[in-house]
Amino acid sequence: MKHLLFQDFEEVSAKQWKQKIQADLKGADYNEKLVTKTLHGIDIKPFYSSEDISDTLKVSNPTHWNICEKIYVISAENANKKAIERLQKGAEAIWFILPEKEIDFVELFKDLPEDISIFLKPEFIDADFVQKLDKFLQGKSWNVFIQNDIIGKLARTGNWFDNLSSDHEQLDRIVQETRNIASVTSINLSLYQNAGANIPQQLAYATAQATEYLNHFEQLGLTEEERSLFKFQFVVSVGSDYFFEIAKIRALRWLFATVAREFDFKTTCHIIAEPTKRTKTLYDFNVNLLRTTTESMSAILGGADAICNMPYDAIYHKDNEFGDRIARNQLLIMRNESYLDKVGNVAQGTYYIETITKQVAEKALEIFKDIEKGGGFLKELKAGIIQKKIKESAAEEQEKFNNGDLVLIGTNKFENPQDRMQDDIELYPFLKKNPRKTLLEPILEKRLSEESEQKRLEEEKQSQPTQ
């Protein structure tokens, strides 16, 4: 006779669990002892049950994620060789950073496998350049995304590429005239993450930025077919708050789908994720391997389409084969040894993640609605309101790091006093301050450990024996 184990146990409600916990606390305050406050304005309960997910968000994640590698294009020939080598070693997608318009596409794409995803990040806006690319791609099966983000450029540098009118004119031409590129518009959430914005803020600013673009594109008279084919790409940096970062990516898909429907854009978004720079450290740098592993896992379980892992030494070392290989192998291990590519929508139905997905989405919507009431993202950016909110959030997070509540092992806890880094630095790892004339205050990225690292480097110099 078949015996059903759980028939021997009575169903226990959340209320009964809480009563039992309160009895065990012996008078101690439940909220003070067991409810955790977060930087995201959401409290974490000690347990979650089916009662918490009576109303969940409908999120559809891809069943496959691509291992992506980033290549800075100095010459098309060398970048092409690097891309082929990395694809042979396990990468599935390539992310080219394009500093200049004079790119030989024939050379850059030479012998690259058909049907792979290729991401292009131009450090300029130029419709003629995109039209040249679009013509080159006709009849070819590469899945190409070009990351044009004129509002993101304004937020990051304080200036347009040229000016408001010219930048929008270039983007309009790109949107209307391209036919062979999967996506021609992107939004960079990484800027907000790396500057210290909390998760609801990141989502709200991305949604508000998307709304600015959709409002503008609505005036272009796109056909129904063009609207259905139109796709946004989001570039997301993933932090160390493991479960909340899973929820962030899931909530982003829901928020974009919700807003896009309001503009009659029945389309999905594409998400490429990478670990945040904010939690990476100069000292005890090998711990960065652990951080990028959990951050990449959050991106995978959250449902990113592509993951571009960060080498453990990226903040202070130039591009090198060893760092790139380790970063790639981290993702290969998660795919081939941890089987994290076998199931889509892994987080669906989990009481805790479903709950915080809904909570961060709702918090983001509140912030988004306030931005819209204030005149929209561009208006609040020009007024400095967005920058002020991010600074407040960053200061709160920085204070937690400084007083040890937010721990980065090897940097503000369990430091190695014998660790020396002064002679290993090839890239300047700190916030660069180059005074220049800007239209508005730029949003600046800054790692949590910068000030403490600068102090330690200064102590290294002072402790060196004089020659």
C-alpha positions in Angstrom: 0.0 0.0 0.0 1.3 3.4 -1.0 2.0 5.7 2.0 1.8 9.4 1.5 4.2 10.9 4.0 2.7 14.3 4.3 -0.8 13.0 5.2 0.7 12.3 8.7 1.2 16.1 9.2 -1.4 18.7 9.8 -1.2 21.8 7.7 0.2 24.8 9.6 -0.8 28.3 8.8 1.5 31.3 8.7 -0.3 32.7 11.8 0.4 29.5 13.7 4.1 29.7 12.8 4.3 33.3 13.9 2.6 32.4 17.2 5.1 29.6 17.8 8.0 31.9 17.0 6.7 34.6 19.4 6.4 32.0 22.1 10.0 30.9 21.6 11.2 34.5 21.7 10.1 34.6 25.4 9.0 38.3 25.3 11.6 39.6 22.9 10.2 41.8 20.1 9.5 39.9 16.9 10.1 42.8 14.6 13.4 43.8 16.3 14.8 40.3 16.5 13.7 38.7 13.3 12.6 41.3 10.7 15.6 42.6 8.7 15.6 46.1 7.4 17.2 46.6 3.9 18.6 49.4 1.9 15.8 48.9 -0.6 13.1 50.0 1.8 11.7 46.4 2.1 11.7 44.4 5.3 12.6 40.7 5.2 10.5 38.4 7.3 11.9 35.3 9.0 9.8 33.0 6.9 7.4 33.1 3.9 4.5 30.9 2.9 2.0 30.3 0.2 -0.1 33.0 1.8 2.5 35.6 0.7 2.1 34.8 -3.0 -1.6 34.8 -3.6 -1.1 37.5 -6.2 2.2 37.2 -8.1 3.6 39.0 -11.1 3.6 37.2 -14.4 7.2 37.0 -15.6 8.4 34.9 -18.5 12.2 34.3 -18.6 14.3 32.8 -21.4 15.2 29.2 -21.1 18.7 29.8 -22.4 21.4 32.3 -21.4 24.5 33.1 -23.4 28.0 33.3 -22.0 29.2 36.7 -23.3 32.7 38.3 -23.5 33.5 42.0 -23.9 36.1 43.2 -26.4 37.4 46.8 -26.8 37.9 47.4 -30.6 41.2 49.1 -31.3 41.5 47.4 -34.7 38.8 45.3 -36.4 41.3 42.6 -37.3 42.7 42.1 -33.8 39.1 42.3 -32.2 38.0 39.6 -34.7 40.8 37.3 -33.8 40.1 37.7 -30.1 36.4 37.0 -30.7 37.1 33.8 -32.6 39.5 32.6 -29.9 37.0 33.3 -27.1 34.1 31.6 -29.0 36.3 28.6 -29.4 37.0 28.6 -25.7 33.3 28.5 -24.6 31.9 32.0 -25.2 28.6 32.2 -27.1 28.2 35.9 -27.6 30.5 38.8 -28.2 30.2 42.4 -26.9 32.2 44.8 -29.0 33.0 48.3 -27.6 33.4 50.7 -30.5 35.3 53.9 -29.8 35.3 55.2 -33.4 33.1 55.2 -36.5 35.7 53.9 -38.9 35.1 50.2 -38.4 35.5 47.6 -41.1 32.5 45.4 -40.5 33.7 42.8 -43.0 36.9 42.4 -41.0 35.2 42.6 -37.6 32.6 39.9 -38.4 34.9 37.7 -40.5 34.4 34.0 -39.9 32.2 34.6 -36.8 29.7 31.8 -36.5 26.2 32.6 -37.8 23.3 32.8 -35.5 25.3 34.0 -32.5 24.4 37.2 -30.6 26.7 40.2 -31.1 26.4 43.3 -29.0 27.8 46.6 -30.3 28.4 49.6 -27.9 29.3 52.6 -29.9 30.8 55.5 -28.0 29.0 57.9 -30.4 25.6 58.3 -32.1 25.6 58.2 -35.9 22.7 57.2 -38.1 24.9 56.8 -41.2 27.1 54.4 -39.3 24.1 52.3 -38.3 22.7 52.3 -41.8 26.0 51.1 -43.1 25.9 48.3 -40.5 22.2 47.5 -41.4 23.1 47.2 -45.1 26.0 44.9 -44.3 23.8 42.6 -42.1 21.2 42.1 -44.8 20.8 38.4 -45.6 23.0 37.4 -42.7 21.8 35.6 -39.6 23.8 37.2 -36.8 21.6 38.4 -33.9 23.0 42.0 -33.6 22.1 44.5 -30.9 23.4 48.0 -31.0 23.4 49.9 -27.7 22.3 53.5 -28.5 21.4 55.3 -25.3 21.5 59.1 -25.7 19.7 59.7 -22.4 22.2 57.4 -20.6 25.0 59.4 -22.2 23.6 62.6 -20.7 23.1 61.0 -17.3 26.7 59.6 -17.2 28.6 62.6 -18.6 26.3 65.5 -18.1 26.3 66.2 -21.8 24.6 64.9 -25.0 26.8 63.4 -27.7 26.1 66.7 -29.7 22.9 68.3 -28.4 19.3 67.4 -27.6 17.9 68.0 -31.1 20.8 66.4 -33.0 20.9 63.3 -30.8 17.2 62.7 -31.1 17.3 63.2 -34.8 20.1 60.6 -35.2 18.2 58.2 -33.0 14.9 58.7 -34.9 16.7 57.9 -38.2 18.2 54.8 -36.7 14.8 53.6 -35.3 12.9 54.3 -38.6 15.5 53.1 -41.1 17.0 49.9 -39.7 15.6 46.5 -40.6 18.3 43.9 -39.9 19.3 44.7 -36.3 17.5 43.0 -33.4 17.6 46.1 -31.2 18.8 49.7 -31.8 18.0 51.2 -28.4 19.3 50.3 -24.9 19.1 51.5 -21.4 22.0 51.2 -19.0 20.9 50.4 -15.4 24.6 49.7 -14.6 25.2 53.4 -14.1 22.6 53.6 -11.3 23.8 50.4 -9.6 27.5 51.5 -9.7 26.6 54.9 -8.4 24.9 53.5 -5.4 21.2 53.6 -6.2 19.1 51.0 -4.4 17.2 48.4 -6.4 13.7 50.1 -6.6 15.5 53.3 -7.7 17.4 51.4 -10.5 14.2 49.9 -11.8 12.3 53.1 -11.5 14.9 55.2 -13.4 15.2 52.5 -16.1 11.4 52.5 -16.5 11.2 56.3 -16.6 14.0 56.4 -19.1 12.2 53.8 -21.3 9.0 55.9 -21.0 11.0 58.9 -22.3 12.0 56.9 -25.4 8.5 55.4 -25.9 6.9 58.8 -25.7 9.3 60.1 -28.3 9.0 57.1 -30.6 5.2 57.3 -30.4 5.5 60.5 -32.4 7.4 58.8 -35.3 4.2 57.1 -36.6 5.7 53.6 -36.5 3.5 50.9 -38.1 2.0 48.1 -36.0 4.5 45.7 -37.5 7.4 48.0 -36.6 6.1 48.3 -33.0 5.8 44.5 -32.7 9.4 44.0 -33.9 10.8 46.9 -31.8 12.9 45.6 -28.9 14.7 47.4 -26.0 17.9 46.1 -24.5 18.7 46.7 -20.8 22.3 46.5 -19.6 22.1 45.5 -15.9 24.8 45.4 -13.2 24.2 42.8 -10.6 25.1 43.4 -6.9 25.8 41.1 -4.0 22.3 41.1 -2.5 21.7 37.7 -3.9 17.9 37.2 -3.7 17.0 40.8 -4.3 19.1 40.9 -7.5 17.2 37.8 -8.7 14.0 39.7 -8.0 15.4 42.8 -9.7 15.8 41.2 -13.1 12.4 39.5 -12.9 10.8 42.8 -11.9 12.5 44.6 -14.7 10.8 42.4 -17.3 7.4 42.9 -15.7 7.8 46.7 -15.5 9.0 47.1 -19.1 6.1 44.9 -20.4 3.6 46.9 -18.3 4.9 50.3 -19.6 5.3 49.1 -23.2 1.7 47.9 -23.4 0.6 51.4 -22.4 2.3 52.7 -25.6 0.9 49.8 -27.7 4.4 48.3 -28.1 3.7 44.5 -27.8 7.3 43.6 -27.4 9.7 42.0 -25.0 13.0 43.2 -23.7 16.5 41.7 -23.9 18.7 41.8 -20.8 22.4 41.6 -20.7 23.9 41.4 -17.2 27.3 41.8 -15.6 28.6 42.0 -12.1 28.7 45.4 -10.4 31.9 47.3 -10.0 30.6 48.8 -6.7 31.5 45.7 -4.5 34.8 44.9 -6.1 38.0 45.5 -4.1 41.6 46.3 -4.8 43.0 44.5 -1.7 42.4 40.7 -1.3 41.3 40.8 -4.9 40.8 37.0 -5.1 37.6 37.5 -3.1 36.2 39.2 -6.2 35.9 35.7 -7.7 33.4 34.8 -5.0 31.5 38.0 -5.5 31.3 37.7 -9.3 30.2 34.1 -8.9 27.2 34.9 -6.7 26.3 38.0 -8.8 26.4 35.9 -12.0 24.2 33.3 -10.4 21.7 36.0 -9.5 21.7 37.1 -13.1 21.1 33.5 -14.3 18.4 32.7 -11.9 16.7 36.1 -12.5 16.4 35.3 -16.2 19.0 37.4 -18.0 19.4 36.6 -21.7 23.2 37.0 -21.6 25.8 37.2 -18.9 29.2 39.0 -19.3 31.3 38.1 -16.3 33.9 40.5 -14.9 37.5 39.3 -14.4 38.5 39.3 -10.8 41.3 41.9 -11.5 39.4 44.1 -13.9 39.4 47.2 -11.7 43.2 47.5 -11.6 44.7 45.2 -14.4 44.6 45.7 -18.1 42.8 43.1 -20.2 44.7 39.8 -19.8 44.2 36.2 -20.8 44.3 34.7 -17.3 41.6 37.0 -15.9 39.4 36.5 -19.0 39.8 32.7 -18.8 38.9 32.5 -15.1 35.8 34.8 -15.7 34.7 32.6 -18.6 35.3 29.4 -16.7 33.1 30.6 -13.8 30.2 30.7 -16.2 31.1 27.4 -17.9 31.2 25.7 -14.5 27.8 27.1 -13.6 26.4 25.8 -17.0 28.1 22.5 -17.3 28.8 21.4 -13.7 26.0 23.1 -11.8 23.4 22.6 -14.6 22.1 26.2 -14.3 20.9 26.1 -17.9 18.5 23.2 -17.7 15.4 25.0 -16.4 13.8 28.3 -17.2 11.9 30.4 -14.7 13.7 28.7 -11.8 12.5 31.3 -9.3 8.8 30.9 -10.2 6.7 29.8 -7.3 9.4 30.4 -4.6 7.6 32.2 -1.8 10.4 34.5 -0.8 11.6 35.5 -4.3 8.0 35.9 -5.7 7.2 38.1 -2.7 10.2 40.4 -3.0 9.9 40.6 -6.8 6.4 42.0 -6.3 7.6 44.3 -3.6 10.5 45.8 -5.5 8.3 46.2 -8.6 5.7 48.1 -6.5 8.4 50.3 -4.9 9.8 51.1 -8.3 6.3 51.9 -9.6 5.8 54.4 -6.7 9.1 56.2 -7.6 8.3 56.0 -11.3 4.9 57.6 -10.8 6.5 60.4 -8.7 9.0 61.0 -11.6 6.2 61.2 -14.1 4.2 63.7 -11.9 7.4 65.8 -11.7 7.5 66.0 -15.5 9.5 62.9 -16.5 13.0 61.5 -16.2 14.7 64.1 -18.3 13.2 67.0 -16.4 14.1 65.6 -13.0 17.6 64.7 -14.3 18.2 68.3 -15.5 16.9 69.6 -12.1 19.3 67.3 -10.2 16.6 65.4 -8.4 17.7 62.0 -9.7 21.3 62.7 -8.8 20.3 63.8 -5.3 18.2 60.6 -4.7 21.1 58.4 -5.8 23.6 60.3 -3.6 21.3 59.8 -0.6 21.1 56.1 -1.2 24.8 55.8 -1.9 25.6 57.7 1.3 23.4 55.3 3.3 25.2 52.3 1.8 28.6 53.8 2.3 27.9 54.5 5.9 27.0 50.8 6.4 30.3 49.8 4.8 32.3 52.3 6.8 30.8 51.1 10.1 31.1 47.4 9.2 27.5 46.6 8.8 28.0 45.9 5.1 31.0 43.6 4.9 33.5 43.2 2.1 35.9 40.4 3.3 39.6 41.4 3.1 38.8 45.1 3.0 36.7 46.2 6.0 36.9 42.8 7.8 39.6 40.2 8.1 42.1 42.4 6.3 45.6 41.1 5.5 47.9 43.9 6.8 50.8 42.4 4.7 48.8 42.8 1.4 50.6 45.2 -1.0 49.1 46.6 -4.2 50.9 49.7 -5.1 53.2 48.0 -7.7 50.4 46.0 -9.3 48.1 48.8 -10.4 48.0 49.1 -14.2 44.6 51.0 -14.4 43.5 53.8 -12.1 40.9 52.1 -9.9 39.3 55.2 -8.3 36.7 57.8 -9.3 38.3 60.2 -11.8 37.5 63.9 -11.4 38.1 65.8 -14.6 36.5 69.3 -14.3 34.7 70.2 -17.5 31.7 72.2 -18.6 28.4 70.1 -18.4 24.8 70.8 -19.0 23.9 69.1 -15.8 25.5 67.2 -12.9 26.6 63.8 -14.1 25.9 60.6 -12.2 29.2 59.2 -11.0 30.1 55.6 -10.4 32.1 54.9 -7.3 33.2 51.7 -5.5 32.4 51.3 -1.8 36.0 50.6 -0.8 37.7 53.4 -2.7 38.4 55.7 0.3 39.8 53.0 2.5 41.9 51.7 -0.4 43.4 55.1 -1.1 44.3 55.4 2.6 46.0 52.0 2.5 48.0 52.8 -0.6 49.2 56.0 1.0 50.3 54.0 4.1 52.2 51.7 1.7 54.1 54.6 0.2 55.0 56.0 3.6 56.2 52.6 4.9 58.6 52.1 1.9 62.2 52.5 2.8 63.9 55.6 1.3 66.5 54.9 -1.4 
